[in-house]
Amino acid sequence: MKSIVSVFLLSFSLQAFEYNLVPQKLMKDVYCFFGKPESISKENGGNMVNTCFVQTKEGFVVIDSGPTFSYASQAYEQMQNIAKLPVKYVINTHDHDDHWLGNSFYKNKGALLIGPKTYEQNIQQDMATRMENSVTKETYTGTKVVKLNTVVKENYTFSLGDTEFHIMQLVKQAHTKGDLVVYIPKKKVLFAGDLVFNDRISSLRDGSIIGSLKALELIDSLHPKVIVGGHGYRTDSNATLVFKVYLTTMKKQIQEALENDISIDEISKKVQMPEYRKMKLYDILHRRNVFDAYRELELYDEDE
């Protein structure tokens, strides 16, 4: 039996995509793997997302498990190089699959999975994922959709070792209808998921420009010293700034267009925001963001 398992593991390791993960230490006991600011592709194996882990005396807490089983396996190896500790909890910040498809690896290791209500509502175990359709079969090997152990409706707090983790849904809808942030008051570090973007344009396809701006205000009101977004490399206390200015500028220009009776067919020509053309994924996402924001803002009353 051992020989069969060994052959399987050897076969898997030969087929698995090599992510070359290197943990970046943000402060004592807090580390992240930073993905490339680009779209999912066969070439990057879905490694375009930020995932993090926090070391405590009793084990690790992972924030977002990444795009595949193989990614999570390789991330775990890097954690074990830091300390021979188990992964006790995995927190999923929202239901977009680049953030949670490593869950099955950690569940096999005995970790408890925590995530938003939208995961429970939208994710089925037999579903085909966007990641599965975007990377190679070999890269996706071993990846499965699994159930959460704990679903967070609004807020949830737990402690591990001497570290307390606060999981919060700040607004009803921002990037999605179930975005969670993870805040560690002791360290003043906040993991924002896709409520915060840097180094590339975000997508509003499942979200709200109004809710996103409100969520960014609430993140800043906590005065964290470190803010880790779901995508991008900036992690200082002003990490919300680039995304906030992008959304604020878009909102203002669309509202001005609405006052001047600019139609939805004309809005993308009116709100081009050329100062963001050099940002990654501008050509793919900006025009769609303008359409989505227009549809929301034409029904929005600032005074309500």
Long-range contacts (C-beta under 8 A, 24 or more apart in sequence): 12-141, 12-142, 15-138, 15-141, 16-70, 16-73, 16-74, 16-138, 16-139, 16-141, 17-45, 17-68, 17-70, 17-71, 17-135, 17-136, 17-138, 17-139, 18-74, 19-45, 19-47, 19-70, 19-71, 19-74, 21-47, 21-71, 21-74, 21-75, 21-78, 22-78, 23-53, 23-78, 23-79, 23-82, 26-189, 26-226, 26-228, 26-235, 27-187, 27-189, 27-226, 28-187, 29-54, 29-55, 29-56, 29-163, 29-187, 30-54, 30-55, 30-184, 30-187, 30-189, 30-226, 31-55, 31-79, 31-82, 32-228, 32-235, 33-66, 33-75, 33-78, 34-233, 35-231, 37-198, 37-199, 37-200, 37-231, 37-232, 37-233, 37-280, 37-281, 38-200, 38-280, 38-281, 39-281, 39-284, 40-67, 40-98, 40-130, 40-131, 40-134, 40-135, 41-134, 41-135, 42-134, 42-135, 42-136, 42-139, 45-70, 45-71, 45-135, 45-136, 45-139, 46-71, 46-98, 46-101, 46-131, 46-134, 46-135, 46-139, 47-71, 48-98, 48-231, 49-98, 49-99, 49-230, 49-231, 50-228, 50-229, 50-230, 50-231, 50-232, 51-75, 51-99, 51-102, 52-191, 52-228, 53-79, 53-87, 54-163, 54-165, 54-184, 55-79, 55-82, 55-83, 55-85, 56-88, 56-160, 56-161, 56-162, 56-163, 57-161, 57-162, 58-85, 58-88, 58-160, 58-161, 59-85, 59-86, 59-87, 59-88, 59-160, 59-161, 60-85, 60-86, 60-87, 60-88, 61-87, 61-88, 61-89, 61-90, 61-91, 61-160, 61-163, 61-165, 62-87, 62-89, 62-90, 62-91, 62-106, 62-111, 63-90, 63-91, 63-93, 63-182, 63-191, 63-228, 64-91, 64-92, 64-93, 64-99, 64-100, 64-191, 64-193, 64-230, 65-90, 65-92, 65-99, 65-100, 65-101, 65-102, 65-103, 65-105, 65-106, 66-98, 66-99, 66-101, 66-102, 67-97, 67-98, 67-101, 67-102, 67-131, 67-135, 68-101, 68-102, 68-131, 68-135, 68-139, 68-140, 68-142, 68-143, 69-101, 69-102, 69-104, 69-105, 69-140, 69-141, 69-142, 69-143, 69-144, 70-139, 70-141, 70-142, 70-143, 71-101, 71-102, 72-102, 72-103, 72-104, 72-105, 72-106, 73-102, 73-105, 73-142, 75-102, 76-105, 76-106, 76-109, 86-110, 86-111, 87-111, 88-112, 88-160, 89-113, 89-114, 89-158, 89-160, 89-165, 90-114, 91-115, 91-165, 91-167, 91-180, 91-182, 91-191, 92-116, 92-119, 92-148, 92-180, 93-179, 93-180, 93-181, 93-182, 93-191, 93-192, 93-193, 93-194, 93-230, 94-118, 94-119, 94-175, 94-176, 94-178, 94-179, 94-180, 94-193, 94-194, 95-119, 95-122, 95-123, 95-176, 95-178, 96-176, 96-194, 96-206, 97-129, 97-130, 97-131, 98-130, 98-131, 99-193, 99-194, 99-230, 101-129, 101-131, 101-143, 101-145, 102-143, 103-145, 103-146, 104-142, 104-143, 104-144, 104-145, 104-146, 105-142, 107-146, 112-149, 112-150, 113-146, 113-147, 113-148, 113-149, 113-150, 114-148, 114-149, 114-150, 114-151, 114-152, 114-156, 114-167, 115-148, 115-150, 115-151, 115-152, 115-180, 116-151, 116-152, 116-169, 116-176, 116-178, 116-179, 116-180, 117-151, 117-152, 117-153, 117-178, 118-176, 118-177, 118-178, 119-148, 119-151, 119-178, 120-148, 120-151, 121-178, 152-180, 162-186, 163-187, 170-195, 170-214, 170-215, 170-218, 170-219, 171-208, 171-211, 171-214, 171-215, 171-218, 172-211, 173-207, 173-208, 173-211, 174-207, 174-208, 174-211, 174-212, 174-214, 174-215, 175-202, 175-206, 175-207, 175-212, 176-206, 176-207, 177-206, 179-215, 181-219, 183-222, 183-224, 187-225, 187-226, 188-223, 188-224, 188-225, 188-226, 189-224, 189-225, 189-226, 189-227, 189-228, 190-219, 190-222, 190-224, 190-226, 190-227, 190-228, 191-228, 192-219, 192-227, 192-228, 192-229, 192-230, 192-239, 192-240, 193-229, 193-230, 194-229, 194-230, 194-231, 195-219, 195-229, 195-230, 196-227, 196-228, 196-229, 196-230, 196-232, 196-239, 196-240, 196-243, 197-229, 197-230, 197-231, 197-232, 197-242, 197-243, 198-229, 198-231, 198-232, 198-233, 198-234, 198-239, 198-242, 198-243, 199-231, 199-232, 199-233, 199-234, 199-279, 199-280, 200-231, 200-232, 200-279, 200-280, 200-281, 201-246, 201-276, 201-279, 201-280, 201-281, 201-282, 201-284, 201-285, 201-286, 201-289, 202-231, 202-243, 202-246, 202-285, 202-289, 203-285, 203-288, 203-289, 204-288, 204-289, 204-292, 204-293, 205-288, 205-292, 207-292, 208-296, 209-247, 209-250, 209-251, 209-292, 209-293, 209-296, 209-297, 210-251, 210-296, 210-297, 210-300, 212-243, 212-247, 213-244, 213-247, 213-248, 213-251, 216-240, 216-243, 216-244, 216-247, 246-273, 246-276, 249-273, 250-289, 250-290, 250-293, 251-293, 251-297, 254-290, 254-293, 254-294, 254-297, 255-297, 257-294, 258-294, 258-297, 258-298, 264-291, 264-294, 264-295, 264-298, 267-291, 267-294
